[in-house]
């Protein structure tokens, strides 16, 4: 290992991320870190804008003698809301797959050493040491953990499936302890009351 200051790795992953896995992780990060990233929220906002336009119809009738303009804007907002709800998620997924395909380094098999203070990425053409503090958030979902906001990698996908079964829970605990409560978003496993 070229980075001697990294220390002994606690977890070692060997993985090759597919475009679909990368896109799924990126969408999960977008949607968990910002409530406006949810397609349903965007559609509701468009519906509220349409209702606001319709509420201006009496004013438009009184001032301009026509209600067509508020109705036209309301229809446009409703159509935009439907597009954001039904079509935009698939377009965004394809866009993220294209972004992944445009970076050949992301497609290579990667050895990832997770140390106490940092993560070391090794591919056939690069070796990068990234400290955990460079990442702004960790989102767990399904079979992976997605780290967001690194300087060298804006999104780092760590596939838990590449770990032995007995280490997966310990890996989640390690990520939770590393990122703390403010920037760690565990996998949603249903509603809990507490």
C-alpha angles and dihedrals in degrees: 000000000000094000104071093171091063092081129210114333115245093195130018122199128186111195147151113208118214124217091250092052091048092049092047091051093047092050091048091053092048093049098043096046097047127031089208088065091073113099092218091055091051091049091050090051089053090049090052090050089051090052090049090052091050091050088059092057096094090049091050091049092050097044102033105018094239138083097194097098096058090044091050092052091046091053090048091052092048092050090048090050092052091049091049091050100043111023110022098067092059091046091050091049091053091046091054091048089053090049089053093047090051091064110064093189091064091057095057127096107267132201109210121194112194108203130178096266104018150012122241118207119198125186131159091271107029145032118199131183113203122181117225090238090066090068117080099200145006119212120187121202137155110327099343147055118223120207114201133201106025120156095231098031119028088198125024116188116204112193111213089197089073089064124080113264094250093055099051097084091044089051091054090049090049091053092046091051092044097051100032127212096298098061105021117094112187125207111281108243100176133292120316127192119216 
